Amino acid sequence: MQLNEESSTNRIGDSELILNPDGSVYHLALKPENIADDVLVVGDQGRVDEIAKYFDEIEFNVQNREFKTVTGIYRNKRFTVLSTGIGIDNIDIVLNELDAAVNIDLTKRVPKSEHRSLRIIRLGTSGALQENIPVGSLLVTDAVLGLDGLLNFYKCSSSPRELELEDAFIKHMKWSDKLARPYARFGSRDLTEKLVVGNTKGYTITAPGFYAPQGRNVRLGIWDPGFHDHLRSFDFKGEKITNFEMETSALYGLSKALGHKVCTVCTIIANRATKEFAEDYHPLVDRMITDVLNKLTH
């Protein structure tokens, strides 16, 4: 759809899209020229440098709060690496500002007539739910179920297949109406097929917290003591729920709604069924980084 860039009715108000004095987007401090078409997002800002150390050339870097960005060249391909921090609330900031930077004229404050589609790949860590998923393996998220409720605030809808998955999950879990309605999203097929080679593919749960929302019982009780067992026994057309993490539902939902391609790859650093945890998981994460970089450049 062609948009009239000069139309004042399309202008986005100053309080709706906040910009810095240099014209960059507020939290990320980025302008469109700073962002490559391939964006790797990580939770930990320290992991940005772990990826950037492989670059042949660094052309840009900036940090504001937990949002650290490096753009550079790896094997003649341009990449941006960006830290999001933990949780779906940060993903809400990152995805909206990334899209604004590339698809809104930040001077005129109107949508651009030509849409730019990014490829956004999350490199994260995760805990497996099924006994047969070993610690140290790489898991590519085919579909995600978000327990966070974020996408329910946006004017976007689930596909028939996603609605079918949502309804089956709600019925199986006997989902409480005190909790946000879960939503389902599938990743981009071409990215999933490229990155899953040699790795595991699965269905991911995105939780809105690290403790009770992921079934951890420390001092306060949790709403469903059988939460993990119910998750493990869920079956959707032969597919099982494989792992927990805290960002992918918002990443998939917002990316797809805004017209970007998206995929998550996680290093499994714990198995919640066997109680196993990789105390030194940094070499495992490094293997994930090189695996993803090499697949994206071939």
WOSUL-V365488 format. One line per field, one symbol per residue. ss: DSSP state (A for helix, B for strand, O for the rest). psi: psi as a letter, one per 20 degrees, with the letter a starting at -180 (. if undefined). A space follows every 50 residues. Layout:
ss=???
psi=???
This chain:
ss=OOOOOOOAAAOOOOOOOOBOOOOOBOOOOOOAAAOOOBBBBBOOAAAAAA AAOOOOBBBBBBBBOOBBBBBBBBOOBBBBBBBOOOOAAAAAAAAAAAAA AAABBOOOOBBOOOOOOOBBBBBBBBBBOOOOOOOOOBBBBBBBBBOOOA AAAOOOOOOAAAAAAAAAAAAAAOOOOOOOOOBBBBOOAAAAAAAOOOOB BBBBBBOOOOOAAAOOOOOOOOOOOOAAAAAAAOBBOOBBBBBBBOOAAA AAAAAAAOOOBBBBBBBBBBBOOOOBBOOOOAAAAAAAAAAAAAAAOO
psi=ppqohiphhippqhigopqrhjjrqgghlqrhiiprhopppqgphhighh ghhiqhppiqqqpocioppppapoljppqppppiapqhhhhgggghhggg hijpoigilqqqhppppqooppoaqrpqhqhjoqpirpppogqqopjhig iiiqmqqqrgghhggghgggggilppiiqqpqqqqqrpghgghgiipiaq qapqpoqjrhehijjpofhqrqhnhjggggghippnlipqphrqajhhgh ggggghhikqqqqppqpoiqohgijqpognjghghhhgghggghhij.
